[in-house]
């Protein structure tokens, strides 16, 4: 495949795909169906309400499916840029193969599958938190406390050993290729590279991604900001030193939010 063999064409194609993902997210957000991109209770209005009522298991199956599709699109737009060094390295490994394009697609599939699993899990936990909050009179009138708690959690995680370990691994993508790229089963190996890297990427960035539940998962502006922060951490020279700075900023916002609401 000519695109795979030429690095500039490959990077151009990746840039086009990422731009398309961001454009679709922006158009979706600003369309009459923008609420379907959020994780709120949008299935009680419009077309989604009718479908939920008519489909077997529609009350949970349709919301989960729509949310999963939106999260997958967000993951592609936000997280694939952080994995470009891995994709570029793997492209060099398979550039001479006729099935190189399929192998890269399988790697991306494995990578995004981990983020999709995380997104569904986070969504279910978010629903559980809202259920608990709805039963608490104090939380009903002090919902800010949940947001402050998420900010503090994300900030403190930036200083953790798990963050440091996963970020170190993510900043050395060649290790994932060398670990799995051997033997006679290239399709499986490509998926395993994506799954392995995705696992460490989720381990590195899950707390920052939880901030989407504070800012709103339909906010393209916050997606851009968080995606840029995570890409800088993983790809820029000295990016690992940003972790502590980001942690201090997040903790500062949590303290500020708490002070403003308690005074």
C-alpha positions as CSV (number, residue, x, y, z in Angstrom):
1,X,0.0,0.0,0.0
2,X,1.5,3.3,-1.2
3,X,0.3,5.3,1.8
4,X,1.9,2.9,4.3
5,X,5.2,2.9,2.5
6,X,5.6,6.7,2.5
7,X,5.7,8.4,5.9
8,X,4.5,11.7,4.7
9,X,1.4,10.2,3.1
10,X,0.8,8.1,6.2
11,X,1.0,11.1,8.5
12,X,-1.2,13.1,6.1
13,X,-3.8,10.3,6.1
14,X,-3.8,10.1,9.9
15,X,-4.1,13.9,10.1
16,X,-7.1,13.8,7.8
17,X,-8.8,11.1,9.8
18,X,-8.2,12.9,13.1
19,X,-9.4,16.2,11.6
20,X,-12.5,14.4,10.3
21,X,-13.2,13.0,13.8
22,X,-12.9,16.5,15.4
23,X,-15.2,18.0,12.7
24,X,-17.8,15.4,13.2
25,X,-17.7,16.0,17.0
26,X,-18.1,19.7,16.5
27,X,-21.0,19.3,14.1
28,X,-22.6,16.8,16.3
29,X,-22.3,19.2,19.3
30,X,-23.9,22.1,17.5
31,X,-26.6,20.1,15.8
32,X,-30.2,19.6,17.2
33,X,-28.9,16.1,18.3
34,X,-26.0,17.5,20.4
35,X,-27.6,16.2,23.6
36,X,-27.1,12.6,22.4
37,X,-23.3,13.2,22.6
38,X,-23.6,14.0,26.4
39,X,-24.0,11.4,29.1
40,X,-27.0,13.1,30.6
41,X,-30.6,12.0,30.7
42,X,-31.2,12.8,27.0
43,X,-33.1,9.6,26.3
44,X,-36.2,11.1,27.9
45,X,-36.8,13.5,25.0
46,X,-37.2,13.4,21.3
47,X,-36.5,10.4,19.0
48,X,-34.4,8.6,21.6
49,X,-37.4,8.5,24.0
50,X,-39.6,6.8,21.3
51,X,-36.9,4.3,20.4
52,X,-36.3,3.4,24.1
53,X,-40.0,2.8,24.6
54,X,-40.4,0.6,21.5
55,X,-37.2,-1.5,21.5
56,X,-36.8,-4.6,23.7
57,X,-34.4,-3.5,26.5
58,X,-34.4,0.0,24.9
59,X,-34.3,1.8,28.2
60,X,-30.7,0.7,28.7
61,X,-29.5,-0.8,25.4
62,X,-30.1,2.3,23.2
63,X,-28.5,4.8,25.7
64,X,-25.5,2.5,26.1
65,X,-25.1,2.1,22.3
66,X,-25.4,5.8,21.6
67,X,-23.0,6.7,24.4
68,X,-20.5,4.0,23.3
69,X,-20.5,5.4,19.8
70,X,-20.0,8.9,21.0
71,X,-17.2,7.9,23.4
72,X,-15.5,5.9,20.6
73,X,-15.5,8.9,18.4
74,X,-14.1,11.1,21.3
75,X,-11.4,8.5,22.0
76,X,-10.3,8.4,18.4
77,X,-10.1,12.2,18.3
78,X,-8.4,12.7,21.7
79,X,-6.3,9.6,22.2
80,X,-5.0,8.6,18.7
81,X,-2.8,11.7,18.6
82,X,-1.1,10.4,21.8
83,X,-0.4,7.1,20.1
84,X,1.1,8.5,16.9
85,X,4.7,7.5,17.8
86,X,3.6,3.9,18.2
87,X,1.7,4.0,14.9
88,X,4.7,5.6,13.1
89,X,7.0,2.9,14.5
90,X,4.7,0.1,13.6
91,X,4.3,1.5,10.1
92,X,8.0,1.2,9.6
93,X,7.9,-2.4,10.7
94,X,5.1,-3.3,8.2
95,X,5.8,-0.9,5.4
96,X,7.0,-3.6,3.0
97,X,4.1,-6.0,3.7
98,X,1.1,-6.2,1.4
99,X,-1.2,-6.4,4.5
100,X,0.4,-3.5,6.3
101,X,-2.7,-1.3,6.1
102,X,-4.8,-4.0,7.7
103,X,-2.3,-4.6,10.4
104,X,-2.2,-0.9,11.3
105,X,-6.1,-0.9,11.4
106,X,-6.0,-3.9,13.7
107,X,-3.6,-2.1,16.0
108,X,-5.9,0.9,16.2
109,X,-8.9,-1.4,16.8
110,X,-7.2,-3.0,19.8
111,X,-6.1,0.4,21.1
112,X,-9.6,2.0,20.9
113,X,-11.2,-1.2,22.3
114,X,-9.5,-0.5,25.6
115,X,-10.7,3.1,25.7
116,X,-14.2,2.0,24.7
117,X,-14.2,-0.5,27.6
118,X,-13.1,2.3,30.0
119,X,-15.7,4.7,28.7
120,X,-18.6,2.3,29.2
121,X,-17.3,1.4,32.7
122,X,-16.9,5.1,33.6
123,X,-20.4,5.8,32.3
124,X,-21.9,3.1,34.5
125,X,-20.0,4.4,37.5
126,X,-21.3,7.9,36.7
127,X,-24.9,6.7,36.7
128,X,-24.3,5.0,40.0
129,X,-22.8,8.2,41.5
130,X,-25.8,10.2,40.3
131,X,-28.2,7.5,41.8
132,X,-26.4,7.8,45.1
133,X,-26.4,11.6,45.0
134,X,-30.1,11.6,44.2
135,X,-30.7,9.8,47.5
136,X,-28.6,12.3,49.5
137,X,-30.3,15.6,50.4
138,X,-26.9,17.2,51.0
139,X,-25.5,16.1,47.6
140,X,-28.7,17.2,45.9
141,X,-28.0,20.8,46.9
142,X,-24.2,20.5,46.8
143,X,-23.5,18.8,43.6
144,X,-20.3,20.8,43.3
145,X,-18.7,18.5,45.8
146,X,-18.7,15.6,43.3
147,X,-16.9,17.9,40.7
148,X,-14.4,19.0,43.3
149,X,-13.8,15.4,44.3
150,X,-13.1,14.4,40.7
151,X,-10.7,17.3,40.3
152,X,-8.8,16.4,43.5
153,X,-8.7,12.7,42.5
154,X,-7.3,13.5,39.1
155,X,-4.8,15.9,40.6
156,X,-3.5,13.5,43.3
157,X,-3.2,10.7,40.7
158,X,-0.7,12.8,38.8
159,X,1.8,12.2,41.7
160,X,1.1,8.5,42.0
161,X,3.5,5.6,41.2
162,X,1.0,4.1,38.8
163,X,0.9,7.3,36.8
164,X,4.6,7.4,36.6
165,X,5.0,3.8,35.6
166,X,2.3,3.9,32.9
167,X,3.5,7.2,31.5
168,X,7.1,5.9,31.3
169,X,5.9,2.9,29.3
170,X,3.8,5.0,27.0
171,X,6.7,7.3,26.3
172,X,8.7,4.3,24.9
173,X,6.3,2.8,22.3
174,X,9.0,0.6,20.7
175,X,8.8,-1.7,23.7
176,X,5.2,-2.7,22.9
177,X,6.2,-3.6,19.3
178,X,9.2,-5.6,20.3
179,X,7.2,-7.5,23.0
180,X,4.5,-8.8,20.6
181,X,5.8,-8.5,17.0
182,X,7.2,-12.0,16.5
183,X,5.9,-15.4,15.2
184,X,3.6,-16.4,12.5
185,X,0.3,-14.7,13.6
186,X,0.6,-11.0,12.5
187,X,-3.1,-10.2,12.8
188,X,-3.2,-11.3,16.4
189,X,0.1,-9.6,17.2
190,X,-1.1,-6.3,15.8
191,X,-4.2,-6.4,18.0
192,X,-2.2,-7.3,21.0
193,X,0.2,-4.4,20.5
194,X,-2.9,-2.1,20.4
195,X,-4.4,-3.7,23.5
196,X,-1.2,-3.6,25.4
197,X,-0.5,0.0,24.6
198,X,-4.1,0.9,25.2
199,X,-4.0,-0.7,28.7
200,X,-1.0,1.4,29.7
201,X,-2.6,4.5,28.1
202,X,-5.8,4.0,30.1
203,X,-3.6,3.5,33.2
204,X,-1.8,6.7,32.5
205,X,-4.8,8.9,31.6
206,X,-7.9,7.5,33.1
207,X,-8.1,10.2,35.9
208,X,-7.7,13.0,33.4
209,X,-10.4,11.5,31.2
210,X,-12.8,11.5,34.2
211,X,-12.7,15.2,34.0
212,X,-14.9,14.9,31.0
213,X,-17.7,14.0,33.4
214,X,-17.2,17.3,35.2
215,X,-16.9,19.5,32.2
216,X,-19.5,17.6,30.1
217,X,-18.7,14.9,27.6
218,X,-20.2,17.0,24.8
219,X,-17.7,19.9,25.3
220,X,-15.4,19.9,22.2
221,X,-13.3,22.7,23.8
222,X,-12.5,20.7,26.9
223,X,-11.8,17.6,24.7
224,X,-9.2,19.6,22.7
225,X,-7.6,20.9,25.9
226,X,-7.4,17.5,27.7
227,X,-6.3,15.8,24.5
228,X,-3.5,18.4,24.1
229,X,-2.4,17.9,27.7
230,X,-2.2,14.1,27.4
231,X,-0.4,14.3,24.0
232,X,2.1,16.7,25.5
233,X,2.7,14.4,28.5
234,X,3.3,11.3,26.3
235,X,5.1,12.8,23.3
236,X,7.0,16.0,24.0
237,X,10.6,16.0,25.3
238,X,10.4,16.3,29.0
239,X,6.6,15.8,28.9
240,X,6.7,13.6,32.0
241,X,7.6,16.7,34.0
242,X,4.3,18.2,33.2
243,X,2.5,15.6,35.3
244,X,3.3,17.3,38.6
245,X,2.4,20.8,37.2
246,X,-0.9,19.5,36.0
247,X,-1.6,17.8,39.3
248,X,-1.0,21.0,41.3
249,X,-3.3,22.9,38.9
250,X,-6.1,20.4,39.3
251,X,-5.7,20.3,43.1
252,X,-5.7,24.1,43.2
253,X,-9.0,24.2,41.2
254,X,-10.5,21.6,43.6
255,X,-9.5,23.7,46.6
256,X,-10.8,26.9,45.0
257,X,-14.2,25.3,44.1
258,X,-14.5,24.0,47.7
259,X,-13.7,27.4,49.2
260,X,-16.1,29.2,47.0
261,X,-19.0,26.9,47.9
262,X,-18.3,26.7,51.6
263,X,-17.8,30.4,52.3
